[in-house]
Amino acid sequence: MNKLSLLLSVILLMVVYACDYAPACMPVYLSNSFIYPDYSGVTIPRNIASLSFRVGTEKKEVKTIFHTKDYSVTVKGKEVVVPTRKWKKLLRSEEKVQVDILVKERAKWEPFYSFLLHISADEIDPYITYRLIAPGYEVWNCMGIYQRSLSSFEESPVYENNTMSHFCVNCHTANKGNPEEFIFHQRPKPSGTILVKGGTVQKLNTCYSEKIPALVYPSWHPSGNYIAFSVNKTVQSIHSADANRIEVWDAYSDIVIVDIRNNTLITTPSLMSEESFETFPSFSPDGKTLYFCSARSMQLPDSLLRLKYDLCSIEVDMDNLIFGQRVDTVIKASEDDYSISFPRLSPDGRFLLYTWHKYGNFSIWHREADLKMYDLEKKHPVDIEIVNSSEAESYHSWSSNGRWIIFSSRRGDGLYTRPYIAHIDTNGIAGKPFLLPQKSSSYYLFQDRSYNIPEFMTGKIKNCRTRIEKVVEGRD
C-alpha cells in the first residue's frame, strides 16, 4: 500500500467509525444508508459466498434475522456474517430469503430495515479472474493476476510481478473461461504474449513489424486455434480541469488474427483500413462473425471529442481463412452522438453487451460510461439501466451459461473499480447488481487496488504459476 493510499484509508476509517455508520454521516462508499454493501433486493446464485454487510445505525444493540419458510439464522451485532454452513442451508431450496434487521429500543426489539434476497436457480461459474492494480496511471510495478472462488473467499495468484523484474502484465483472457487455455501480455521489453494451452506455457514473440510492435485487446476464436487482437498506438494525457481525470486515445489501430499453433499473423484489408480506427475484436460464439468497434480516422487529439466508434462486424471462415468482402454496421452509434467499446456476446449469440460513452474508446476513465445491451435476434436495445450508476461502468464478461455478467464499476468512490455481478434472464432482463462478497464488510475500505478485467472461469487455474514465472523472466 503506498503512503497516499494508506493516509486516505486511515482518514476514511476515522470518519466512518467516528460516526458509527450513522445515516447522517454516511461515507461516499455507502449507496444504501441502512447497510453496506447494499445487498437489498439483489438476485444471487445458490453457489455464491455469504454476503457480509454492516448495519448503519447509532443503536448499540442490533440483530439480523435471515429466514425462509422452514429455516432461519440470527446474527447479532452491526457486522453481519452468516457462517458458510448456515448460509448454504439458507439458499438450498428457497427462491427468496427474507432479511429483517432489528434494533433494541427501551429493552424491546424494534424493526429497523427489511429486504429480500432473490435466489436464482441459475448457477454461476465457480471462479473469476482479475488483475489488481493501482487506480492511477503511473504505478504498474506492483500488480498481479488473481483468481477467486465465488463459493468461498479463497483468492490465489495466477501471476504476480513482484518476483524479479516487475513486468507489467495485462489483457488476460481465457478461451470461454477455460482454466487450461488463457493468455496475458507482458510489457515492456522484452514484451510478448504469454500463452497457456495444452499443459504448456510459452511466450509468443508478437513484434511482427514496425507498425505491429505488440498486440493489445484479444478475443479467442472458439476453436482455440486463433486469437483476434487489436494493434493500437496508445497515447495518454491528464486533464487539468475536467470531470474525467485521464484521457487515452489511439493514434492508429487495426485488427489482426494470430494462428497460435505456429505464431503466424493473418491480416485482411477490411480490418486494417487507413480510413478507420478498428479495435476491440470479439468473435461470435459460433466463430463465424467477428464483431469490432470502428471510427473514422481523424487528427488527434484535436478532434478527440468528435471521435465516435460504431459497432461493426465481418463474416469469417477461419477453417479456410476466408473473410467477408463487406463490413456491416450493427449499431451506428456515431449518428446518435455516442461511442461504443468492449462488445461481448452472450454464449448463445443472442445478446450483445457493450460499453456506452460520449466519445473515444477508453471508457474506464469516462464517468458517463454505462453498460448497454442489444438483442441481435430481435434487433432492438434491451433496457439494463438497473446495472448502471453515476460513475463509470466499463469492462464486462458473460458467465458460461449466459445467465450472469460481471463488470467493473467505479460507483463506490469514483476512483477504484470494483467487481459487480448481475443476473440476466432468458429475455435479457437484468437484476440489481451486487458487489463481489468478501469475508468482511469493510474489505473494500482497506483495499487500495482496482479490480481490472474481471472474467468468469469454469474452473480453477492449477499448477502453472511457477512455470509462468520462468517464462516471463526468461528462465525457461
C-alpha positions as CSV (number, residue, x, y, z in Angstrom):
1,M,0.0,0.0,0.0
2,N,1.5,3.3,-1.0
3,K,1.7,6.2,1.6
4,L,-1.1,8.3,0.0
5,S,-3.5,5.3,-0.2
6,L,-2.7,4.4,3.4
7,L,-3.3,8.0,4.6
8,L,-6.6,8.2,2.7
9,S,-7.7,4.8,4.1
10,V,-6.9,5.9,7.7
11,I,-8.8,9.2,7.3
12,L,-11.8,7.4,5.8
13,L,-11.9,4.9,8.6
14,M,-11.6,7.6,11.3
15,V,-14.7,9.3,9.7
16,V,-16.6,6.0,9.3
17,Y,-16.1,4.7,12.8
18,A,-16.4,8.2,14.4
19,C,-20.0,8.4,13.3
20,D,-20.5,4.6,13.7
21,Y,-22.1,4.3,10.2
22,A,-24.9,6.6,11.2
23,P,-27.0,7.7,8.2
24,A,-26.4,11.4,8.9
25,C,-22.6,11.0,8.2
26,M,-22.5,8.1,5.8
27,P,-19.3,7.9,3.8
28,V,-19.4,8.1,0.0
29,Y,-18.9,4.3,-0.2
30,L,-22.4,3.6,1.1
31,S,-25.1,3.8,-1.5
32,N,-27.6,2.4,1.0
33,S,-27.8,4.3,4.3
34,F,-29.0,1.1,6.1
35,I,-26.4,-1.5,5.1
36,Y,-23.0,-1.6,3.4
37,P,-22.5,-3.1,0.9
38,D,-26.0,-2.6,-0.5
39,Y,-27.4,-6.1,-1.0
40,S,-31.0,-5.2,-0.7
41,G,-33.2,-6.7,-3.4
42,V,-30.4,-8.3,-5.3
43,T,-30.6,-11.6,-7.3
44,I,-27.9,-14.1,-6.3
45,P,-27.0,-17.7,-7.3
46,R,-27.2,-20.5,-4.8
47,N,-23.5,-21.2,-5.0
48,I,-22.3,-17.7,-4.0
49,A,-20.3,-17.0,-0.9
50,S,-22.0,-15.5,2.1
51,L,-22.9,-11.8,1.7
52,S,-21.4,-9.9,4.6
53,F,-22.6,-6.4,5.4
54,R,-22.6,-3.8,8.2
55,V,-25.7,-2.1,9.6
56,G,-25.7,1.7,9.6
57,T,-27.3,2.8,12.8
58,E,-26.4,4.6,16.0
59,K,-28.1,2.0,18.1
60,K,-25.8,-0.2,20.2
61,E,-27.8,-3.5,20.0
62,V,-28.6,-4.9,16.6
63,K,-29.7,-8.3,15.3
64,T,-30.4,-9.5,11.8
65,I,-32.7,-12.5,11.0
66,F,-32.4,-14.4,7.8
67,H,-35.4,-16.7,7.2
68,T,-37.1,-18.9,4.7
69,K,-40.2,-21.0,5.2
70,D,-38.5,-23.6,7.2
71,Y,-35.2,-22.2,8.3
72,S,-33.8,-19.1,10.0
73,V,-30.4,-17.7,11.1
74,T,-29.9,-14.9,13.6
75,V,-26.7,-12.8,13.6
76,K,-26.2,-10.3,16.5
77,G,-24.1,-7.1,16.0
78,K,-23.7,-4.5,13.4
79,E,-21.2,-6.6,11.4
80,V,-23.3,-9.3,9.8
81,V,-21.7,-12.5,8.6
82,V,-23.6,-15.8,8.2
83,P,-21.4,-18.8,8.7
84,T,-20.8,-20.8,5.5
85,R,-22.7,-24.0,6.5
86,K,-25.8,-22.0,7.6
87,W,-25.6,-19.7,4.5
88,K,-25.7,-22.7,2.2
89,K,-28.6,-24.2,4.1
90,L,-30.5,-20.8,3.7
91,L,-30.0,-20.8,-0.1
92,R,-30.6,-24.5,-0.6
93,S,-34.2,-24.7,-1.8
94,E,-36.0,-21.3,-1.5
95,E,-36.4,-18.7,-4.2
96,K,-36.1,-15.9,-1.7
97,V,-34.7,-15.1,1.7
98,Q,-36.3,-12.5,4.0
99,V,-33.8,-10.4,5.9
100,D,-35.1,-8.4,8.9
101,I,-32.9,-6.1,10.9
102,L,-34.0,-5.1,14.4
103,V,-32.6,-2.6,16.9
104,K,-33.2,-2.5,20.7
105,E,-35.3,0.4,21.9
106,R,-36.0,0.6,25.6
107,A,-35.5,-3.1,26.2
108,K,-37.7,-4.0,23.1
109,W,-36.6,-5.1,19.7
110,E,-38.0,-2.8,17.0
111,P,-37.9,-3.1,13.2
112,F,-35.1,-1.1,11.6
113,Y,-34.8,-2.3,8.0
114,S,-36.0,-5.3,5.9
115,F,-35.3,-6.6,2.4
116,L,-35.4,-9.6,0.2
117,L,-32.6,-11.7,-1.4
118,H,-33.8,-13.3,-4.6
119,I,-32.3,-16.7,-5.2
120,S,-31.8,-17.8,-8.8
121,A,-31.6,-21.5,-9.8
122,D,-29.1,-20.4,-12.5
123,E,-25.7,-21.4,-11.2
124,I,-22.7,-19.2,-11.6
125,D,-19.2,-20.2,-12.8
126,P,-17.1,-21.3,-9.8
127,Y,-14.2,-18.9,-10.3
128,I,-13.3,-15.4,-11.7
129,T,-10.0,-13.9,-12.6
130,Y,-9.0,-10.2,-12.4
131,R,-5.9,-8.0,-12.2
132,L,-5.3,-6.0,-9.1
133,I,-3.6,-2.7,-9.9
134,A,-3.3,0.8,-8.5
135,P,-6.1,3.1,-9.8
136,G,-3.7,5.8,-11.2
137,Y,-1.8,5.8,-14.4
138,E,1.8,5.8,-13.3
139,V,2.1,2.8,-10.9
140,W,2.5,-0.6,-12.6
141,N,5.4,-2.2,-10.8
142,C,3.3,-3.9,-8.2
143,M,0.4,-5.9,-9.7
144,G,-0.8,-9.4,-10.4
145,I,-3.5,-11.5,-12.0
146,Y,-5.6,-13.4,-9.4
147,Q,-8.3,-16.0,-9.3
148,R,-11.1,-16.1,-6.7
149,S,-13.6,-18.8,-5.8
150,L,-17.1,-17.5,-5.9
151,S,-18.5,-20.1,-3.5
152,S,-15.9,-19.1,-0.9
153,F,-13.4,-16.3,-0.2
154,E,-10.4,-18.2,-1.5
155,E,-8.1,-16.0,-3.6
156,S,-4.8,-17.1,-5.1
157,P,-2.4,-15.5,-7.6
158,V,-2.1,-16.7,-11.2
159,Y,1.0,-14.5,-11.6
160,E,2.4,-11.6,-9.6
161,N,5.1,-9.3,-11.0
162,N,7.0,-8.8,-7.7
163,T,9.3,-11.8,-8.3
164,M,12.2,-10.2,-10.2
165,S,11.7,-7.6,-12.9
166,H,8.3,-6.1,-12.1
167,F,7.0,-6.5,-15.7
168,C,3.6,-5.0,-16.4
169,V,1.0,-7.8,-17.1
170,N,-2.3,-7.0,-18.7
171,C,-5.2,-8.1,-21.0
172,H,-5.6,-11.6,-19.6
173,T,-8.4,-13.6,-21.1
174,A,-9.3,-17.3,-21.4
175,N,-11.0,-19.2,-24.2
176,K,-14.6,-19.5,-23.0
177,G,-13.5,-19.4,-19.4
178,N,-11.2,-22.5,-19.8
179,P,-8.7,-22.5,-17.0
180,E,-6.3,-24.5,-19.1
181,E,-6.4,-22.1,-22.1
182,F,-5.6,-18.4,-21.5
183,I,-3.2,-15.6,-22.3
184,F,-1.9,-12.3,-21.0
185,H,0.6,-9.7,-22.2
186,Q,4.0,-8.9,-20.8
187,R,5.2,-5.3,-21.0
188,P,7.6,-3.6,-21.6
189,K,10.6,-5.1,-23.4
190,P,11.2,-8.0,-23.7
191,S,7.5,-7.8,-24.5
192,G,5.3,-10.6,-25.7
193,T,2.2,-12.6,-25.1
194,I,2.2,-15.5,-22.5
195,L,0.2,-18.4,-23.8
196,V,-1.0,-21.3,-21.5
197,K,-2.5,-24.1,-23.6
198,G,-2.4,-27.9,-23.7
199,G,-0.5,-28.1,-20.4
200,T,2.4,-25.9,-21.6
201,V,3.4,-22.3,-21.1
202,Q,5.1,-20.4,-23.8
203,K,5.9,-16.8,-24.8
204,L,4.8,-15.7,-28.3
205,N,7.0,-13.1,-29.9
206,T,4.4,-10.7,-31.1
207,C,6.6,-8.0,-32.6
208,Y,5.7,-8.6,-36.2
209,S,6.7,-5.3,-37.8
210,E,7.3,-1.6,-37.1
211,K,3.5,-1.0,-37.4
212,I,2.7,-4.1,-35.4
213,P,5.2,-4.0,-32.5
214,A,2.8,-5.6,-29.9
215,L,-0.7,-7.0,-29.7
216,V,-3.4,-5.5,-27.4
217,Y,-7.1,-6.4,-26.9
218,P,-7.7,-10.1,-27.5
219,S,-10.7,-12.4,-28.4
220,W,-10.4,-16.2,-28.7
221,H,-11.9,-18.0,-31.6
222,P,-14.0,-20.8,-30.2
223,S,-11.8,-23.4,-31.9
224,G,-8.9,-22.4,-29.7
225,N,-6.6,-22.1,-32.7
226,Y,-6.9,-18.4,-33.3
227,I,-6.9,-15.2,-31.4
228,A,-8.0,-11.8,-32.8
229,F,-6.1,-8.8,-31.4
230,S,-6.2,-5.1,-31.8
231,V,-3.0,-3.3,-32.7
232,N,-3.0,0.1,-31.0
233,K,-0.7,3.1,-30.7
234,T,-2.0,4.4,-27.4
235,V,-1.4,7.9,-26.2
236,Q,-2.3,9.1,-22.7
237,S,-2.8,12.6,-21.2
238,I,-4.1,14.2,-18.0
239,H,-6.9,16.7,-17.8
240,S,-6.2,19.9,-15.9
241,A,-9.9,20.7,-15.4
242,D,-12.4,18.0,-16.3
243,A,-14.6,15.5,-14.6
244,N,-12.6,12.7,-16.3
245,R,-9.2,12.7,-14.8
246,I,-7.3,10.9,-17.6
247,E,-7.7,10.7,-21.3
248,V,-6.5,7.9,-23.5
249,W,-6.8,7.6,-27.3
250,D,-5.2,5.7,-30.2
251,A,-3.1,7.4,-32.8
252,Y,-4.0,4.4,-35.0
253,S,-5.5,1.0,-34.5
254,D,-6.1,-2.1,-36.6
255,I,-7.2,-5.7,-36.0
256,V,-5.1,-8.8,-36.8
257,I,-5.6,-12.5,-36.1
258,V,-2.8,-14.8,-34.8
259,D,-2.7,-18.6,-35.5
260,I,-1.3,-19.6,-32.1
261,R,-0.4,-23.1,-33.4
262,N,2.5,-21.7,-35.3
263,N,2.5,-18.0,-34.2
264,T,1.7,-16.7,-37.7
265,L,-0.1,-13.4,-38.4
266,I,-3.3,-13.3,-40.5
267,T,-4.5,-10.0,-41.9
268,T,-7.2,-8.7,-44.2
269,P,-7.6,-5.1,-45.6
270,S,-11.1,-5.0,-44.2
271,L,-9.7,-4.8,-40.7
272,M,-6.7,-2.6,-41.4
273,S,-8.2,0.4,-43.3
274,E,-6.3,3.6,-43.4
275,E,-9.6,5.5,-43.2
276,S,-10.7,3.9,-40.0
277,F,-9.6,3.0,-36.5
278,E,-10.5,-0.6,-35.8
279,T,-10.3,-2.0,-32.3
280,F,-11.9,-4.3,-29.6
281,P,-12.4,-7.5,-31.7
282,S,-14.9,-10.1,-30.4
283,F,-15.7,-13.4,-32.1
284,S,-19.3,-14.7,-32.1
285,P,-19.8,-17.9,-30.1
286,D,-20.0,-19.9,-33.4
287,G,-16.8,-18.3,-34.7
288,K,-18.5,-17.2,-38.0
289,T,-18.6,-13.5,-37.2
290,L,-16.0,-11.1,-35.9
291,Y,-17.5,-8.0,-34.2
292,F,-15.4,-4.9,-33.6
293,C,-15.5,-1.2,-33.0
294,S,-14.6,1.2,-35.8
295,A,-14.4,5.0,-36.1
296,R,-13.4,7.3,-38.9
297,S,-9.7,8.2,-38.6
298,M,-9.0,11.8,-37.7
299,Q,-6.4,14.1,-36.4
300,L,-5.9,13.5,-32.6
301,P,-6.1,14.9,-30.0
302,D,-7.6,18.0,-31.7
303,S,-10.7,16.1,-32.8
304,L,-11.0,13.7,-29.9
305,L,-14.4,14.9,-28.8
306,R,-15.7,14.1,-32.3
307,L,-14.3,10.6,-32.3
308,K,-17.2,8.2,-32.1
309,Y,-16.9,4.4,-32.5
310,D,-19.6,2.3,-34.2
311,L,-20.2,-1.4,-33.7
312,C,-19.3,-3.3,-36.9
313,S,-19.0,-7.0,-38.0
314,I,-17.5,-9.1,-40.7
315,E,-18.1,-12.7,-41.7
316,V,-15.1,-15.0,-41.2
317,D,-14.3,-18.6,-42.1
318,M,-11.2,-19.5,-40.1
319,D,-11.1,-23.1,-41.4
320,N,-10.4,-21.8,-44.9
321,L,-9.1,-18.3,-43.9
322,I,-11.8,-16.5,-45.9
323,F,-13.1,-13.1,-44.8
324,G,-16.3,-11.4,-45.9
325,Q,-15.9,-8.6,-48.5
326,R,-18.4,-6.3,-46.7
327,V,-18.1,-4.7,-43.3
328,D,-21.6,-4.4,-41.7
329,T,-22.5,-1.7,-39.3
330,V,-24.6,-3.3,-36.5
331,I,-25.0,-0.2,-34.3
332,K,-24.2,3.2,-35.8
333,A,-23.5,5.0,-32.5
334,S,-21.9,8.0,-34.2
335,E,-25.2,9.0,-35.7
336,D,-26.6,9.3,-32.2
337,D,-23.6,11.2,-31.0
338,Y,-22.0,8.5,-28.8
339,S,-19.3,5.9,-28.9
340,I,-19.1,2.1,-28.3
341,S,-16.4,-0.1,-26.7
342,F,-15.9,-3.6,-25.4
343,P,-18.6,-5.6,-27.4
344,R,-19.2,-9.0,-25.8
345,L,-21.7,-11.6,-27.0
346,S,-23.7,-13.9,-24.8
347,P,-22.8,-17.6,-25.2
348,D,-26.0,-18.3,-27.2
349,G,-25.1,-15.4,-29.5
350,R,-28.4,-13.5,-28.9
351,F,-27.4,-10.6,-26.7
352,L,-24.6,-8.2,-27.3
353,L,-23.3,-6.3,-24.2
354,Y,-21.2,-3.2,-24.7
355,T,-20.0,0.0,-23.0
356,W,-21.6,3.3,-24.0
357,H,-19.8,6.6,-23.6
358,K,-19.7,10.1,-25.2
359,Y,-16.6,9.8,-27.3
360,G,-13.3,7.9,-27.8
361,N,-12.7,4.3,-26.9
362,F,-11.1,4.3,-23.4
363,S,-14.3,4.2,-21.3
364,I,-12.8,3.2,-18.0
365,W,-11.9,6.9,-17.2
366,H,-15.2,8.3,-18.5
367,R,-17.6,8.9,-15.7
368,E,-20.6,8.8,-18.0
369,A,-19.7,5.3,-19.3
370,D,-22.6,2.8,-18.9
371,L,-23.4,-0.7,-20.0
372,K,-25.9,-1.2,-22.8
373,M,-27.3,-4.4,-24.4
374,Y,-28.6,-5.1,-27.8
375,D,-30.8,-8.1,-28.9
376,L,-29.2,-9.3,-32.1
377,E,-32.2,-11.7,-32.7
378,K,-34.9,-9.0,-32.5
379,K,-32.6,-6.2,-33.5
380,H,-33.5,-3.7,-30.8
381,P,-32.0,-2.4,-27.5
382,V,-32.6,-4.1,-24.2
383,D,-33.1,-2.0,-21.1
384,I,-30.4,-2.8,-18.5
385,E,-30.3,0.6,-16.8
386,I,-30.6,-1.1,-13.4
387,V,-26.9,-2.2,-13.6
388,N,-25.6,1.4,-14.2
389,S,-24.6,4.2,-11.8
390,S,-23.5,7.8,-11.9
391,E,-19.8,6.6,-12.1
392,A,-18.1,4.6,-14.8
393,E,-19.2,1.1,-15.7
394,S,-16.7,-0.4,-18.2
395,Y,-15.2,-3.8,-18.7
396,H,-17.6,-6.8,-18.6
397,S,-17.9,-10.5,-19.4
398,W,-20.6,-13.3,-19.5
399,S,-20.8,-16.4,-17.5
400,S,-20.6,-19.7,-19.4
401,N,-24.3,-20.3,-19.2
402,G,-25.2,-16.7,-20.2
403,R,-27.2,-16.0,-17.1
404,W,-24.7,-13.8,-15.2
405,I,-22.5,-10.8,-16.1
406,I,-19.6,-9.4,-14.1
407,F,-18.4,-5.9,-14.7
408,S,-16.1,-3.3,-13.3
409,S,-17.6,-0.1,-11.8
410,R,-16.3,3.0,-10.0
411,R,-19.6,3.6,-8.3
412,G,-18.1,3.3,-4.8
413,D,-15.9,6.4,-4.8
414,G,-15.2,7.4,-8.4
415,L,-11.6,6.2,-8.1
416,Y,-11.4,2.4,-7.6
417,T,-13.0,-0.1,-9.9
418,R,-14.8,-2.9,-8.1
419,P,-16.4,-6.1,-9.4
420,Y,-20.2,-6.3,-9.6
421,I,-22.3,-9.2,-10.7
422,A,-25.8,-9.2,-12.1
423,H,-28.3,-11.8,-13.2
424,I,-29.6,-11.8,-16.8
425,D,-32.7,-13.9,-17.5
426,T,-33.6,-15.6,-20.8
427,N,-35.3,-12.4,-22.1
428,G,-32.3,-10.2,-21.3
429,I,-33.9,-8.7,-18.2
430,A,-31.2,-7.7,-15.7
431,G,-31.4,-8.0,-11.9
432,K,-29.9,-5.4,-9.5
433,P,-26.1,-6.0,-9.4
434,F,-24.3,-6.9,-6.2
435,L,-20.7,-6.3,-5.1
436,L,-18.4,-9.3,-5.1
437,P,-18.8,-10.5,-1.5
438,Q,-15.9,-10.5,0.9
439,K,-15.4,-12.1,4.3
440,S,-15.5,-8.6,5.9
441,S,-17.9,-5.8,5.0
442,S,-15.0,-3.3,5.4
443,Y,-12.8,-5.1,2.9
444,Y,-13.2,-2.6,0.1
445,L,-12.5,0.3,2.5
446,F,-9.0,-1.0,3.0
447,Q,-8.3,-2.5,-0.5
448,D,-6.2,0.1,-2.3
449,R,-6.1,-1.8,-5.7
450,S,-8.6,-1.6,-8.5
451,Y,-10.2,-4.8,-9.9
452,N,-9.3,-4.8,-13.6
453,I,-10.7,-7.1,-16.4
454,P,-13.0,-9.4,-14.3
455,E,-13.7,-12.6,-16.2
456,F,-15.7,-15.7,-15.3
457,M,-13.8,-19.0,-15.3
458,T,-15.3,-22.5,-15.5
459,G,-12.6,-23.9,-13.1
460,K,-9.5,-23.2,-11.1
461,I,-6.2,-22.5,-12.8
462,K,-3.8,-25.1,-11.4
463,N,-0.1,-25.7,-11.1
464,C,1.2,-23.2,-13.6
465,R,2.3,-20.2,-11.5
466,T,6.0,-21.4,-11.3
467,R,6.1,-22.2,-15.0
468,I,4.6,-18.8,-15.9
469,E,7.2,-17.0,-13.7
470,K,10.0,-18.9,-15.5
471,V,8.7,-18.0,-19.0
472,V,8.1,-14.3,-18.1
473,E,11.5,-13.9,-16.5
474,G,13.2,-15.7,-19.5
475,R,14.4,-18.6,-17.3
476,D,12.8,-21.3,-19.4
